Protein backbone atom coordinates (compact mmCIF):
# COMPACT_ATOMS: atom_id res chain seq x y z
CA UNK A 1 0.00 0.00 0.00
CA UNK A 2 2.79 2.41 0.87
CA UNK A 3 4.59 1.71 -2.38
CA UNK A 4 1.42 2.22 -4.43
CA UNK A 5 0.68 5.55 -2.72
CA UNK A 6 4.23 6.75 -3.30
CA UNK A 7 3.92 5.73 -6.90
CA UNK A 8 0.66 7.64 -7.27
CA UNK A 9 2.15 10.76 -5.69
CA UNK A 10 5.18 10.53 -7.94
CA UNK A 11 2.97 10.19 -10.97
CA UNK A 12 0.92 13.22 -9.95
CA UNK A 13 4.07 15.28 -9.45
CA UNK A 14 5.36 14.23 -12.83
CA UNK A 15 2.08 15.13 -14.47
CA UNK A 16 1.98 18.53 -12.79
CA UNK A 17 5.60 19.16 -13.72
CA UNK A 18 4.89 18.22 -17.29
CA UNK A 19 1.87 20.53 -17.39
CA UNK A 20 3.91 23.44 -15.98
CA UNK A 21 6.74 22.76 -18.40
CA UNK A 22 4.33 22.56 -21.30
CA UNK A 23 2.71 25.79 -20.08
CA UNK A 24 6.05 27.57 -20.08
CA UNK A 25 7.01 26.20 -23.47
CA UNK A 26 3.73 27.32 -24.99
CA UNK A 27 4.13 30.88 -23.64
CA UNK A 28 1.95 30.82 -20.57
CA UNK A 29 4.28 33.23 -18.73
CA UNK A 30 5.44 36.61 -20.05
CA UNK A 31 7.66 39.24 -18.49
CA UNK A 32 6.58 42.90 -18.68
CA UNK A 33 9.46 45.37 -18.30
CA UNK A 34 9.39 48.46 -16.10
CA UNK A 35 9.03 50.81 -19.07
CA UNK A 36 6.23 48.78 -20.68
CA UNK A 37 2.57 47.95 -20.19
CA UNK A 38 0.88 44.80 -21.47
CA UNK A 39 -2.46 44.52 -23.28
CA UNK A 40 -3.90 40.99 -23.35
CA UNK A 41 -6.13 39.88 -26.22
CA UNK A 42 -8.33 36.89 -25.35
CA UNK A 43 -9.85 35.31 -28.41
CA UNK A 44 -9.05 38.53 -30.25
CA UNK A 45 -10.77 40.79 -27.74
CA UNK A 46 -8.71 43.21 -25.64
CA UNK A 47 -9.06 42.88 -21.88
CA UNK A 48 -9.56 46.13 -19.99
CA UNK A 49 -7.01 45.27 -17.30
CA UNK A 50 -3.57 46.53 -18.25
CA UNK A 51 -0.73 44.26 -17.17
CA UNK A 52 1.81 46.06 -14.98
CA UNK A 53 5.57 45.34 -14.84
CA UNK A 54 6.40 41.82 -13.67
CA UNK A 55 5.17 38.32 -14.58
CA UNK A 56 2.00 38.05 -16.64
CA UNK A 57 0.18 34.68 -16.70
CA UNK A 58 -1.51 33.89 -19.97
CA UNK A 59 -3.60 31.02 -21.25
CA UNK A 60 -1.76 29.31 -24.13
CA UNK A 61 -3.52 29.36 -27.50
CA UNK A 62 -6.14 31.66 -25.97
CA UNK A 63 -4.36 34.82 -24.82
CA UNK A 64 -2.02 37.00 -26.83
CA UNK A 65 -0.23 39.96 -25.25
CA UNK A 66 1.16 43.09 -26.89
CA UNK A 67 3.51 45.42 -25.06
CA UNK A 68 3.38 49.20 -25.26
CA UNK A 69 6.32 51.42 -24.32
CA UNK A 70 5.35 54.32 -22.01
CA UNK A 71 8.64 56.24 -22.17
CA UNK A 72 8.80 59.74 -23.64
CA UNK A 73 9.28 59.51 -27.40
CA UNK A 74 11.28 62.15 -29.26
CA UNK A 75 10.01 62.31 -32.82
CA UNK A 76 11.60 64.67 -35.37
CA UNK A 77 9.18 66.20 -37.83
CA UNK A 78 10.46 66.28 -41.43
CA UNK A 79 11.04 69.68 -42.99
CA UNK A 80 7.79 71.26 -44.12
CA UNK A 81 7.70 73.88 -46.86
CA UNK A 82 4.96 76.48 -46.72
CA UNK A 83 3.98 80.06 -47.43
CA UNK A 84 3.70 82.52 -44.57
CA UNK A 85 0.94 85.07 -44.23
CA UNK A 86 3.19 87.76 -45.73
CA UNK A 87 3.92 85.56 -48.80
CA UNK A 88 7.41 84.29 -47.93
CA UNK A 89 8.34 80.71 -48.77
CA UNK A 90 10.03 78.96 -45.81
CA UNK A 91 11.03 75.47 -44.71
CA UNK A 92 10.42 74.64 -41.06
CA UNK A 93 11.78 71.73 -38.99
CA UNK A 94 10.19 70.72 -35.69
CA UNK A 95 10.43 68.09 -32.96
CA UNK A 96 7.63 66.66 -30.82
CA UNK A 97 7.90 65.00 -27.38
CA UNK A 98 5.10 62.70 -26.24
CA UNK A 99 4.40 59.49 -24.34
CA UNK A 100 1.61 56.92 -24.11
CA UNK A 101 -0.69 57.66 -21.19
CA UNK A 102 -3.44 55.12 -21.95
CA UNK A 103 -1.93 51.98 -23.58
CA UNK A 104 -5.34 50.52 -24.37
CA UNK A 105 -6.43 53.55 -26.43
CA UNK A 106 -3.05 53.89 -28.11
CA UNK A 107 -3.21 50.27 -29.23
CA UNK A 108 -6.90 50.02 -30.10
CA UNK A 109 -8.05 53.45 -31.31
CA UNK A 110 -5.19 54.07 -33.74
CA UNK A 111 -3.38 51.58 -35.95
CA UNK A 112 0.15 53.00 -35.59
CA UNK A 113 0.28 55.82 -33.08
CA UNK A 114 3.91 56.77 -33.91
CA UNK A 115 3.13 57.30 -37.58
CA UNK A 116 -0.17 59.01 -36.71
CA UNK A 117 1.52 61.50 -34.38
CA UNK A 118 4.11 62.31 -37.05
CA UNK A 119 1.49 62.94 -39.71
CA UNK A 120 -0.80 65.10 -37.56
CA UNK A 121 2.22 67.14 -36.43
CA UNK A 122 3.20 67.80 -40.05
CA UNK A 123 -0.27 69.01 -41.00
CA UNK A 124 -0.54 71.17 -37.88
CA UNK A 125 2.88 72.69 -38.58
CA UNK A 126 1.84 73.65 -42.11
CA UNK A 127 -1.32 75.22 -40.75
CA UNK A 128 0.65 77.32 -38.26
CA UNK A 129 3.10 78.41 -40.99
CA UNK A 130 0.23 79.74 -43.12
CA UNK A 131 -1.21 81.75 -40.21
CA UNK A 132 2.07 83.34 -39.09
CA UNK A 133 4.28 86.08 -40.46
CA UNK A 134 8.00 85.74 -41.03
CA UNK A 135 8.97 88.08 -38.18
CA UNK A 136 6.90 86.03 -35.72
CA UNK A 137 8.55 82.80 -36.81
CA UNK A 138 12.01 84.29 -36.32
CA UNK A 139 11.52 86.25 -33.10
CA UNK A 140 8.42 84.91 -31.31
CA UNK A 141 8.64 81.13 -31.46
CA UNK A 142 7.04 80.62 -28.06
CA UNK A 143 3.76 81.83 -29.53
CA UNK A 144 4.05 79.31 -32.36
CA UNK A 145 4.82 76.54 -29.87
CA UNK A 146 1.65 77.42 -27.98
CA UNK A 147 -0.43 77.36 -31.16
CA UNK A 148 0.97 73.95 -32.15
CA UNK A 149 0.27 72.57 -28.67
CA UNK A 150 -3.31 73.86 -28.75
CA UNK A 151 -3.90 72.14 -32.11
CA UNK A 152 -2.26 68.79 -31.26
CA UNK A 153 -3.42 68.19 -27.68
CA UNK A 154 -7.13 67.47 -28.35
CA UNK A 155 -6.32 64.91 -31.05
CA UNK A 156 -3.61 63.12 -29.09
CA UNK A 157 -5.70 62.88 -25.93
CA UNK A 158 -8.32 60.89 -27.86
CA UNK A 159 -5.56 58.44 -28.85
CA UNK A 160 -4.39 58.04 -25.26
CA UNK A 161 -1.19 60.03 -25.82
CA UNK A 162 0.07 62.88 -23.67
CA UNK A 163 1.86 65.69 -25.50
CA UNK A 164 4.81 66.96 -23.47
CA UNK A 165 6.21 69.59 -25.83
CA UNK A 166 6.49 70.57 -29.46
CA UNK A 167 9.15 72.98 -30.69
CA UNK A 168 10.34 74.50 -33.95
CA UNK A 169 14.01 73.66 -34.52
CA UNK A 170 14.93 75.65 -37.61
CA UNK A 171 13.45 78.07 -40.12
CA UNK A 172 15.16 77.97 -43.52
CA UNK A 173 14.81 81.04 -45.75
CA UNK A 174 15.43 81.43 -49.49
CA UNK A 175 18.82 82.87 -50.48
CA UNK A 176 17.24 86.01 -51.94
CA UNK A 177 15.44 86.66 -48.64
CA UNK A 178 18.67 86.14 -46.72
CA UNK A 179 20.45 88.72 -48.87
CA UNK A 180 17.59 91.19 -48.48
CA UNK A 181 17.57 90.79 -44.71
CA UNK A 182 21.35 91.21 -44.65
CA UNK A 183 21.12 94.48 -46.57
CA UNK A 184 18.34 95.66 -44.31
CA UNK A 185 20.36 94.87 -41.18
CA UNK A 186 23.42 96.61 -42.66
CA UNK A 187 21.39 99.71 -43.49
CA UNK A 188 19.93 99.74 -39.98
CA UNK A 189 23.38 99.51 -38.40
CA UNK A 190 24.67 102.31 -40.65
CA UNK A 191 21.70 104.49 -39.70
CA UNK A 192 22.38 103.95 -36.00
CA UNK A 193 26.08 104.71 -36.49
CA UNK A 194 25.28 107.99 -38.22
CA UNK A 195 22.81 108.97 -35.51
CA UNK A 196 25.39 108.24 -32.81
CA UNK A 197 28.07 110.21 -34.68
CA UNK A 198 25.76 113.19 -35.19
CA UNK A 199 24.70 113.10 -31.55
CA UNK A 200 28.35 113.06 -30.47
CA UNK A 201 29.19 116.04 -32.71
CA UNK A 202 26.19 117.94 -31.37
CA UNK A 203 27.23 117.36 -27.77
CA UNK A 204 30.83 118.27 -28.58
CA UNK A 205 29.73 121.53 -30.22
CA UNK A 206 27.65 122.37 -27.17
CA UNK A 207 30.63 121.78 -24.89
CA UNK A 208 32.89 123.89 -27.12
CA UNK A 209 30.34 126.67 -27.14
CA UNK A 210 30.16 126.64 -23.33
CA UNK A 211 33.95 126.60 -23.08
CA UNK A 212 34.27 129.53 -25.50
CA UNK A 213 31.76 131.52 -23.48
CA UNK A 214 33.69 130.88 -20.25
CA UNK A 215 37.03 131.82 -21.84
CA UNK A 216 35.51 134.99 -23.26
CA UNK A 217 34.46 136.05 -19.79
CA UNK A 218 37.87 135.14 -18.27
CA UNK A 219 40.81 136.15 -20.50
CA UNK A 220 43.33 134.42 -18.22
CA UNK A 221 41.68 131.05 -18.90
CA UNK A 222 42.76 131.28 -22.54
CA UNK A 223 46.39 131.74 -21.52
CA UNK A 224 46.19 128.78 -19.15
CA UNK A 225 44.73 126.66 -21.89
CA UNK A 226 47.54 127.74 -24.22
CA UNK A 227 50.17 126.79 -21.65
CA UNK A 228 48.51 123.44 -21.06
CA UNK A 229 48.59 122.74 -24.80
CA UNK A 230 52.27 123.67 -24.90
CA UNK A 231 53.00 121.20 -22.08
CA UNK A 232 51.14 118.43 -23.88
CA UNK A 233 52.98 119.08 -27.14
CA UNK A 234 56.34 119.33 -25.38
CA UNK A 235 55.88 115.81 -24.00
CA UNK A 236 56.76 114.53 -27.48
CA UNK A 237 60.53 114.97 -27.59
CA UNK A 238 60.80 114.42 -31.32
CA UNK A 239 58.95 117.63 -32.15
CA UNK A 240 59.99 121.29 -32.32
CA UNK A 241 57.59 123.90 -30.99
CA UNK A 242 57.59 127.45 -32.36
CA UNK A 243 55.33 129.71 -30.31
CA UNK A 244 54.94 133.41 -31.16
CA UNK A 245 54.85 135.90 -28.33
CA UNK A 246 51.17 136.50 -27.65
CA UNK A 247 49.76 140.00 -27.85
CA UNK A 248 47.96 139.47 -24.56
CA UNK A 249 51.29 139.18 -22.77
CA UNK A 250 52.36 142.56 -24.20
CA UNK A 251 49.15 144.11 -22.95
CA UNK A 252 49.78 142.53 -19.57
CA UNK A 253 53.27 144.02 -19.30
CA UNK A 254 51.95 147.37 -20.54
CA UNK A 255 49.42 147.42 -17.71
CA UNK A 256 52.07 146.44 -15.16
CA UNK A 257 54.48 149.25 -16.28
CA UNK A 258 53.94 152.46 -14.20
CA UNK A 259 53.30 155.62 -16.20
CA UNK A 260 56.31 157.96 -16.76
CA UNK A 261 56.45 161.17 -14.55
CA UNK A 262 59.26 163.03 -16.47
CA UNK A 263 58.09 166.31 -18.05
CA UNK A 264 59.12 166.67 -21.62
CA UNK A 265 60.31 170.13 -22.83
CA UNK A 266 57.74 172.21 -24.62
CA UNK A 267 58.97 173.40 -27.99
CA UNK A 268 59.24 177.18 -28.47
CA UNK A 269 56.94 178.90 -30.76
CA UNK A 270 58.57 181.25 -33.26
CA UNK A 271 56.93 184.44 -34.35
CA UNK A 272 56.68 185.15 -37.99
C-alpha positions as CSV (number, residue, x, y, z in Angstrom):
1,X,0.0,0.0,0.0
2,X,2.8,2.4,0.9
3,X,4.6,1.7,-2.4
4,X,1.4,2.2,-4.4
5,X,0.7,5.5,-2.7
6,X,4.2,6.8,-3.3
7,X,3.9,5.7,-6.9
8,X,0.7,7.6,-7.3
9,X,2.2,10.8,-5.7
10,X,5.2,10.5,-7.9
11,X,3.0,10.2,-11.0
12,X,0.9,13.2,-9.9
13,X,4.1,15.3,-9.5
14,X,5.4,14.2,-12.8
15,X,2.1,15.1,-14.5
16,X,2.0,18.5,-12.8
17,X,5.6,19.2,-13.7
18,X,4.9,18.2,-17.3
19,X,1.9,20.5,-17.4
20,X,3.9,23.4,-16.0
21,X,6.7,22.8,-18.4
22,X,4.3,22.6,-21.3
23,X,2.7,25.8,-20.1
24,X,6.1,27.6,-20.1
25,X,7.0,26.2,-23.5
26,X,3.7,27.3,-25.0
27,X,4.1,30.9,-23.6
28,X,1.9,30.8,-20.6
29,X,4.3,33.2,-18.7
30,X,5.4,36.6,-20.1
31,X,7.7,39.2,-18.5
32,X,6.6,42.9,-18.7
33,X,9.5,45.4,-18.3
34,X,9.4,48.5,-16.1
35,X,9.0,50.8,-19.1
36,X,6.2,48.8,-20.7
37,X,2.6,47.9,-20.2
38,X,0.9,44.8,-21.5
39,X,-2.5,44.5,-23.3
40,X,-3.9,41.0,-23.3
41,X,-6.1,39.9,-26.2
42,X,-8.3,36.9,-25.4
43,X,-9.8,35.3,-28.4
44,X,-9.1,38.5,-30.3
45,X,-10.8,40.8,-27.7
46,X,-8.7,43.2,-25.6
47,X,-9.1,42.9,-21.9
48,X,-9.6,46.1,-20.0
49,X,-7.0,45.3,-17.3
50,X,-3.6,46.5,-18.3
51,X,-0.7,44.3,-17.2
52,X,1.8,46.1,-15.0
53,X,5.6,45.3,-14.8
54,X,6.4,41.8,-13.7
55,X,5.2,38.3,-14.6
56,X,2.0,38.0,-16.6
57,X,0.2,34.7,-16.7
58,X,-1.5,33.9,-20.0
59,X,-3.6,31.0,-21.3
60,X,-1.8,29.3,-24.1
61,X,-3.5,29.4,-27.5
62,X,-6.1,31.7,-26.0
63,X,-4.4,34.8,-24.8
64,X,-2.0,37.0,-26.8
65,X,-0.2,40.0,-25.2
66,X,1.2,43.1,-26.9
67,X,3.5,45.4,-25.1
68,X,3.4,49.2,-25.3
69,X,6.3,51.4,-24.3
70,X,5.4,54.3,-22.0
71,X,8.6,56.2,-22.2
72,X,8.8,59.7,-23.6
73,X,9.3,59.5,-27.4
74,X,11.3,62.2,-29.3
75,X,10.0,62.3,-32.8
76,X,11.6,64.7,-35.4
77,X,9.2,66.2,-37.8
78,X,10.5,66.3,-41.4
79,X,11.0,69.7,-43.0
80,X,7.8,71.3,-44.1
81,X,7.7,73.9,-46.9
82,X,5.0,76.5,-46.7
83,X,4.0,80.1,-47.4
84,X,3.7,82.5,-44.6
85,X,0.9,85.1,-44.2
86,X,3.2,87.8,-45.7
87,X,3.9,85.6,-48.8
88,X,7.4,84.3,-47.9
89,X,8.3,80.7,-48.8
90,X,10.0,79.0,-45.8
91,X,11.0,75.5,-44.7
92,X,10.4,74.6,-41.1
93,X,11.8,71.7,-39.0
94,X,10.2,70.7,-35.7
95,X,10.4,68.1,-33.0
96,X,7.6,66.7,-30.8
97,X,7.9,65.0,-27.4
98,X,5.1,62.7,-26.2
99,X,4.4,59.5,-24.3
100,X,1.6,56.9,-24.1
101,X,-0.7,57.7,-21.2
102,X,-3.4,55.1,-21.9
103,X,-1.9,52.0,-23.6
104,X,-5.3,50.5,-24.4
105,X,-6.4,53.6,-26.4
106,X,-3.0,53.9,-28.1
107,X,-3.2,50.3,-29.2
108,X,-6.9,50.0,-30.1
109,X,-8.0,53.4,-31.3
110,X,-5.2,54.1,-33.7
111,X,-3.4,51.6,-36.0
112,X,0.2,53.0,-35.6
113,X,0.3,55.8,-33.1
114,X,3.9,56.8,-33.9
115,X,3.1,57.3,-37.6
116,X,-0.2,59.0,-36.7
117,X,1.5,61.5,-34.4
118,X,4.1,62.3,-37.0
119,X,1.5,62.9,-39.7
120,X,-0.8,65.1,-37.6
121,X,2.2,67.1,-36.4
122,X,3.2,67.8,-40.0
123,X,-0.3,69.0,-41.0
124,X,-0.5,71.2,-37.9
125,X,2.9,72.7,-38.6
126,X,1.8,73.7,-42.1
127,X,-1.3,75.2,-40.7
128,X,0.6,77.3,-38.3
129,X,3.1,78.4,-41.0
130,X,0.2,79.7,-43.1
131,X,-1.2,81.7,-40.2
132,X,2.1,83.3,-39.1
133,X,4.3,86.1,-40.5
134,X,8.0,85.7,-41.0
135,X,9.0,88.1,-38.2
136,X,6.9,86.0,-35.7
137,X,8.6,82.8,-36.8
138,X,12.0,84.3,-36.3
139,X,11.5,86.2,-33.1
140,X,8.4,84.9,-31.3
141,X,8.6,81.1,-31.5
142,X,7.0,80.6,-28.1
143,X,3.8,81.8,-29.5
144,X,4.0,79.3,-32.4
145,X,4.8,76.5,-29.9
146,X,1.7,77.4,-28.0
147,X,-0.4,77.4,-31.2
148,X,1.0,74.0,-32.2
149,X,0.3,72.6,-28.7
150,X,-3.3,73.9,-28.8
151,X,-3.9,72.1,-32.1
152,X,-2.3,68.8,-31.3
153,X,-3.4,68.2,-27.7
154,X,-7.1,67.5,-28.3
155,X,-6.3,64.9,-31.0
156,X,-3.6,63.1,-29.1
157,X,-5.7,62.9,-25.9
158,X,-8.3,60.9,-27.9
159,X,-5.6,58.4,-28.9
160,X,-4.4,58.0,-25.3
161,X,-1.2,60.0,-25.8
162,X,0.1,62.9,-23.7
163,X,1.9,65.7,-25.5
164,X,4.8,67.0,-23.5
165,X,6.2,69.6,-25.8
166,X,6.5,70.6,-29.5
167,X,9.2,73.0,-30.7
168,X,10.3,74.5,-34.0
169,X,14.0,73.7,-34.5
170,X,14.9,75.6,-37.6
171,X,13.4,78.1,-40.1
172,X,15.2,78.0,-43.5
173,X,14.8,81.0,-45.7
174,X,15.4,81.4,-49.5
175,X,18.8,82.9,-50.5
176,X,17.2,86.0,-51.9
177,X,15.4,86.7,-48.6
178,X,18.7,86.1,-46.7
179,X,20.5,88.7,-48.9
180,X,17.6,91.2,-48.5
181,X,17.6,90.8,-44.7
182,X,21.4,91.2,-44.6
183,X,21.1,94.5,-46.6
184,X,18.3,95.7,-44.3
185,X,20.4,94.9,-41.2
186,X,23.4,96.6,-42.7
187,X,21.4,99.7,-43.5
188,X,19.9,99.7,-40.0
189,X,23.4,99.5,-38.4
190,X,24.7,102.3,-40.7
191,X,21.7,104.5,-39.7
192,X,22.4,104.0,-36.0
193,X,26.1,104.7,-36.5
194,X,25.3,108.0,-38.2
195,X,22.8,109.0,-35.5
196,X,25.4,108.2,-32.8
197,X,28.1,110.2,-34.7
198,X,25.8,113.2,-35.2
199,X,24.7,113.1,-31.5
200,X,28.4,113.1,-30.5
201,X,29.2,116.0,-32.7
202,X,26.2,117.9,-31.4
203,X,27.2,117.4,-27.8
204,X,30.8,118.3,-28.6
205,X,29.7,121.5,-30.2
206,X,27.6,122.4,-27.2
207,X,30.6,121.8,-24.9
208,X,32.9,123.9,-27.1
209,X,30.3,126.7,-27.1
210,X,30.2,126.6,-23.3
211,X,33.9,126.6,-23.1
212,X,34.3,129.5,-25.5
213,X,31.8,131.5,-23.5
214,X,33.7,130.9,-20.3
215,X,37.0,131.8,-21.8
216,X,35.5,135.0,-23.3
217,X,34.5,136.0,-19.8
218,X,37.9,135.1,-18.3
219,X,40.8,136.2,-20.5
220,X,43.3,134.4,-18.2
221,X,41.7,131.1,-18.9
222,X,42.8,131.3,-22.5
223,X,46.4,131.7,-21.5
224,X,46.2,128.8,-19.1
225,X,44.7,126.7,-21.9
226,X,47.5,127.7,-24.2
227,X,50.2,126.8,-21.7
228,X,48.5,123.4,-21.1
229,X,48.6,122.7,-24.8
230,X,52.3,123.7,-24.9
231,X,53.0,121.2,-22.1
232,X,51.1,118.4,-23.9
233,X,53.0,119.1,-27.1
234,X,56.3,119.3,-25.4
235,X,55.9,115.8,-24.0
236,X,56.8,114.5,-27.5
237,X,60.5,115.0,-27.6
238,X,60.8,114.4,-31.3
239,X,58.9,117.6,-32.1
240,X,60.0,121.3,-32.3
241,X,57.6,123.9,-31.0
242,X,57.6,127.4,-32.4
243,X,55.3,129.7,-30.3
244,X,54.9,133.4,-31.2
245,X,54.8,135.9,-28.3
246,X,51.2,136.5,-27.7
247,X,49.8,140.0,-27.9
248,X,48.0,139.5,-24.6
249,X,51.3,139.2,-22.8
250,X,52.4,142.6,-24.2
251,X,49.2,144.1,-23.0
252,X,49.8,142.5,-19.6
253,X,53.3,144.0,-19.3
254,X,52.0,147.4,-20.5
255,X,49.4,147.4,-17.7
256,X,52.1,146.4,-15.2
257,X,54.5,149.2,-16.3
258,X,53.9,152.5,-14.2
259,X,53.3,155.6,-16.2
260,X,56.3,158.0,-16.8
261,X,56.5,161.2,-14.6
262,X,59.3,163.0,-16.5
263,X,58.1,166.3,-18.1
264,X,59.1,166.7,-21.6
265,X,60.3,170.1,-22.8
266,X,57.7,172.2,-24.6
267,X,59.0,173.4,-28.0
268,X,59.2,177.2,-28.5
269,X,56.9,178.9,-30.8
270,X,58.6,181.3,-33.3
271,X,56.9,184.4,-34.3
272,X,56.7,185.1,-38.0
